[in-house]
Amino acid sequence: MIFTKDATNEYQGSGFFISEDGLAISNYHVFKGTHIGAEIIELYNGKQYKVKEVLAYSERYDYILFRIERSEEHTSELQSR
């Protein structure tokens, strides 16, 4: 799950990892108008991460490509199950 917020509202959406180094993709509308960098990414096991950087996005095609902040010890949590 991805949790985002602006000055008055909170939003949530889904996304998925496309590499083990924390690269992920989601829908742009979940991030639109929010404070980039304040988003919380929550995994199925309850662990939470912040967005480290936004690499690409398109409002027209409704996608956002980003990388999360993580330590090397958490690599296994991002592997496909």
Backbone hydrogen bonds in HBPLUS format (Angstrom, degrees):
<---DONOR---> <-ACCEPTOR-->    atom                        ^
c    i                          cat <-CA-CA->   ^        H-A-AA   ^      H-
h    n   atom  resd res      DA  || num        DHA   H-A  angle D-A-AA Bond
n    s   type  num  typ     dist DA aas  dist angle  dist       angle   num
A0042-GLU N   A0001-MET O   2.87 MM  41  5.25 169.3  1.88 154.9 158.5     1
A0002-ILE N   A0013-GLY O   2.82 MM  11  5.15 153.5  1.89 146.4 147.0     2
A0013-GLY N   A0002-ILE O   2.90 MM  11  5.15 141.7  2.04 139.8 150.3     3
A0003-PHE N   A0040-ILE O   2.83 MM  37  5.14 169.3  1.85 157.7 161.4     4
A0040-ILE N   A0003-PHE O   2.92 MM  37  5.14 165.9  1.94 152.3 157.1     5
A0004-THR N   A0011-TYR O   2.96 MM   7  5.12 159.8  2.00 132.6 139.0     6
A0011-TYR N   A0004-THR O   2.72 MM   7  5.12 166.5  1.74 146.7 148.2     7
A0035-HIS N   A0005-LYS O   3.40 MM  30  6.77 149.5  2.50 173.6 165.2     8
A0006-ASP N   A0009-ASN O   2.92 MM   3  5.50 154.9  1.98 152.3 160.0     9
A0016-PHE N   A0025-ILE O   3.04 MM   9  5.73 153.7  2.11 155.1 163.2    10
A0025-ILE N   A0016-PHE O   2.98 MM   9  5.73 154.7  2.04 154.1 160.2    11
A0018-ILE N   A0023-LEU O   2.82 MM   5  5.75 164.6  1.84 146.2 150.9    12
A0068-ILE N   A0022-GLY O   3.04 MM  46  5.29 151.3  2.12 132.6 140.1    13
A0024-ALA N   A0066-PHE O   2.72 MM  42  5.42 168.6  1.73 169.0 170.0    14
A0066-PHE N   A0024-ALA O   2.93 MM  42  5.42 164.3  1.95 149.3 154.6    15
A0026-SER N   A0064-ILE O   3.03 MM  38  5.41 148.3  2.13 146.8 156.4    16
A0064-ILE N   A0026-SER O   2.94 MM  38  5.41 139.6  2.11 143.2 142.1    17
A0030-VAL N   A0027-ASN O   3.22 MM   3  5.76 151.3  2.31 111.6 119.0    18
A0031-PHE N   A0028-TYR O   2.83 MM   3  5.34 141.2  1.98 116.6 127.5    19
A0032-LYS N   A0028-TYR O   2.91 MM   4  6.01 139.0  2.08 152.1 163.8    20
A0034-THR N   A0031-PHE O   2.97 MM   3  5.49 158.1  2.02 144.6 143.0    21
A0038-ALA N   A0035-HIS O   2.85 MM   3  5.55 162.2  1.89 148.3 150.6    22
A0041-ILE N   A0049-TYR O   2.74 MM   8  5.02 167.9  1.75 152.9 156.1    23
A0049-TYR N   A0041-ILE O   2.80 MM   8  5.02 147.0  1.91 141.2 152.2    24
A0043-LEU N   A0047-LYS O   2.90 MM   4  5.47 162.6  1.93 160.9 165.7    25
A0046-GLY N   A0043-LEU O   2.94 MM   3  5.38 164.3  1.97 122.1 123.7    26
A0069-GLU N   A0050-LYS O   2.82 MM  19  5.62 160.4  1.85 160.6 163.7    27
A0052-LYS N   A0067-ARG O   2.69 MM  15  5.56 153.6  1.76 143.3 152.1    28
A0053-GLU N   A0067-ARG O   3.28 MM  14  5.45 156.2  2.34 140.0 143.8    29
A0067-ARG N   A0053-GLU O   2.91 MM  14  5.45 156.3  1.97 156.6 162.9    30
A0055-LEU N   A0065-LEU O   2.81 MM  10  5.51 152.7  1.88 144.5 153.1    31
A0056-ALA N   A0065-LEU O   3.32 MM   9  5.12 159.3  2.37 136.3 136.4    32
A0065-LEU N   A0056-ALA O   2.73 MM   9  5.12 175.2  1.73 157.1 157.4    33
A0058-SER N   A0063-TYR O   2.93 MM   5  5.51 155.8  1.99 157.2 156.1    34
A0062-ASP N   A0058-SER O   2.83 MM   4  5.55 110.8  2.31 129.1 145.3    35
A0063-TYR N   A0058-SER O   3.17 MM   5  5.51 151.2  2.26 141.3 149.7    36
A0074-HIS N   A0071-SER O   3.09 MM   3  5.72 163.7  2.12 118.7 123.7    37
A0075-THR N   A0072-GLU O   3.29 MM   3  5.60 167.4  2.31 117.2 117.2    38
A0077-GLU N   A0074-HIS O   3.08 MM   3  5.51 141.6  2.23 111.1 121.4    39
A0078-LEU N   A0075-THR O   3.05 MM   3  5.64 154.0  2.12 116.8 124.1    40
A0079-GLN N   A0076-SER O   3.36 MM   3  5.32 158.9  2.40 100.3 106.4    41
